[in-house]
Amino acid sequence: QAQLVESGGGLVQAGRSLRLSCAGAGSSFSFTTWAWYRQAPGKQQRDMVAQITRAGNTNYADSVKGRFTISRDNTKKIVYLEMNSLKPDDTAVYYCNNALGSIRPWGQGTQVTVSS
């Protein structure tokens, strides 16, 4: 069973950068399309913001396109999310999971707070 551990969040000012990491596990890591999701304050749903296929192809939500970059290290079994030019609207708890969001349980997430 895969275990997901997110880290790297924090409190930053608008315009700054953060890099999130997601440590995965399991023999299928390198075959999995991974994604980052976020859950904004007061919202129940998690929205996908970026995904990366096993071949390294990426896709982004319009709200983060051009500012966020997802990458993966299959040897270390880590998925990264580089976040630049952060905005207050990026404030959320960030989670990783596969592209279907089907790995259970979800990790604890990492809080990103962007002040104006």
N, C-alpha and C positions, 0 to 999 in steps of 0.2 A: 504494500500500500504506500503510495507516494505521500511524503510529508513536505509541506511547504512552509518555509520560514522567510518572511519578508523583513528587510531592514533598510536603514538609510534615510528614513524620514526625519523631519525636524521642523523648526520654526525659522522661516527666512523672510526677507523683505522682497517685495515685488521686484522683478527684474533679475533676481539671483538664480542660481542653479542648484540642483540636487541630483545625486545619482542613487537610485534605489537598486537593491539586489534581492533576488529571490533564490534561495537555495532549495533545490529540488532533490529528489531521490528516486530510486527505482531504475530498473534496467531499461525502461522505455523512454527515458528522458530525451535521448537524442532523436527519437522518432516522433516526438510530440510537437504539435504546434502550440506554442506557449503564448499567453496573453497577460497583459496587465489590465486590471479593472480598478475603478475607484467608486467609492460611496461617499457622496457629499453629505454634509451635515443636514439632518432632517429628512433625508431620502432613504427609502427602504431598499431600493434596487441598486445593484452595482452595474456601472456602465463600463463596457470595454473601451479602452483608450488606445491600445496598441496590441498588435499580434505579430508573431514571427514564426514562419514555417520551418520545417526541418532543413529546407534548402536555403534558408536565410532570407526569404522574401518577406517583406514587412507591409503592414497596413495600419493606418492611423485614423482615429476619429478626427473629424474636421476641426474640432476645438483645440487640438494639440498638434496638428500637422505643421511641420516646419519648426516646431519648438522641442518636441520630444523625440528621442531615438531609442528604439528597443534593440537589444542585441543579446546574444547567447554564447555561452562557453560550454560546449558539450562535455569537455574533459572535466571541468570543475562542477558541472551540473548546476550552473548559475544562469539566471536570466536577469538582465540589467534593464533599467529604464533611466536614461539620461534626460533630465528635464531642465531646459533652459528658458530664459525669459519668463519666469514664473509669474502668474497672475493670482490675485486673490480668489478668483473663480476656480483655481486649481486646488484649493483647500479641500481635502478629503482624506479618507483612509484608503490606502492603495493596497491592492491584493494581486497576487498572481494565481493563475490556474491555467488549465488547458483552454483551448479556444471554445470548447463547449461549456466550460465552467463545471465540469462533471466530477472533478477530483474532490473527494470528501475525506476528512473535513477540510474546509478552507483554512488557510493560515490565519494568524492573528492580525495580519495586516500591519502597515506602518503609517503613522499619521504624518501628513504633510500639511503644514499651516503656512499660508502666505499672507503676510501683512502688507497693507498699502502704505 
